Amino acid sequence: MKITVCIGSSCHVKGSRQVVEALQSLIKENCLEDKVELGGTFCLGKCQEGVCVTIDDNFFSVSPDTVNDFFNTEVTAKVK
């Protein structure tokens, strides 16, 4: 599974750094380093919707407040 987080200026202002840091911690805590690849990209074109995150080809809007729920629903439930 590949997770890509937008680190462009709009998403950065909305908390992309915190989202990336939280995802790094969650991947490590759940021992998923061999199953989940985390990367960054610049603008995904949906700046108005929050921090843009894709898993494979699926788009999600995530914030520092929702990253844990996002991880549990979209990542852990699908890779374990």
C-alpha angles and dihedrals in degrees: 000000000000120000117193122191123196111237096180120130098268094048091042089058089050093054109273091148091057090046091052092047092048092049091049090053094045093049090051095043091052093045092238098135091116094048104038127056116197120201142161133230139174125250117347091187099248099093095147093062102065130258105354115226129174129196107199098314099334120106125220134176110223134176133190086259095053101037095098093052090044091052094048094047102037104027115024095040091053104041105039 
